[in-house]
Amino acid sequence: MNLTDLVKSNESSIVDVRTTEEFASYRIESSINIPLNLVPENIENLKKMQPLVLCCAAGIRSGQAMEFLKLNGFNQVYNGGSWQDVQNMINS
């Protein structure tokens, strides 16, 4: 299953790692916000939510979060890029 199919299947959790302020301005309706700096303290919750599709403003912070989670044993975590990229996957 490719990333777009995973996002559209509603089997994944979309986690936006932007700041709370950024998330409040615009977001994917079904996403949850866990700012990048709070990802380490949310590992146990995130484990229960796999597969995870991470997004942010441009894909950089979501890539950092993905690498951190993979180093901590996650195997169903994907970098969706920007929140707009993931929204486009949902709408495609």
N, C-alpha and C positions, 0 to 999 in steps of 0.2 A: 504494500500500500504506500503510495507516495504521500508527501506532506499535505498537499491540497486535499486528497481523499481523506486523510486522517482528520484534518480540520473540519471538513464538511460532514464527517460521520458522527459528530458529536460524542465520540468516544474519548476525545482528549480534553484536557483542561488547558485553557488559554490563560497564561500568566503574564501579565504586563509588569515589567520590572522598572518602569519609569517612576519618577517621584510621585508622591500623592497629588501634588499640585498639577503636574502634567496630566496625570490620569483623570483628574477632576475636569480638566478642560475638554478633553475628547478621548474617547475610548471605544473599544469593541463591547457591545452590550453584554455579551456572555462572559467577558473576561473578569479575572480577579486581579487586584493590584497587590503585589508584594515587591516594594522597592528593592533594588539590587543590594543595598546595604543591609537589608533585613532577611535576605535569602538564607544566610547561614543559620539564623535562629528559627527558621521555618522548615528545616529539613524534614522533620518527622511528619508534618502536615503534607508537605510536597510529595513524600514517598507514597502516601495514600491516594494521591491525585493523578498518578501516572496512567497513560502517557501525557507528557507535558509539552505544550508548544509555547515557547517563550517569545515575547516581543517587547519592543521598546520604541524609541523614536527613529533609529536608523539601523538597528541590528547589532550594534557594538556591545551595549550593556547586556542584551539578551545572549550574545555569544559568550560574554564573560560568565554570566550565570550558568549557561549550559556547561561550560568547561568545569566550573566549580562543582556542579552537581554530578557530572560524570566522574570527577576525581573522588567523589563521595559515594560511589556505587550505583548511581542512577544509570539505567540503560535504555530507558524510554523517554528521552528528553531531546527536544529538537529546537533549533533556532529558527523561528518563523520570520525573522527580520523586523521590519518596522510594523507598528500596529496597522498601518495602512495596507501593507503587504498581506497580512493575515486577514484583514477585512476583505480584501480583493479575492482571496482564496475562498472565503465564505460565500461571497457574492457570485463567484464564477460558475 
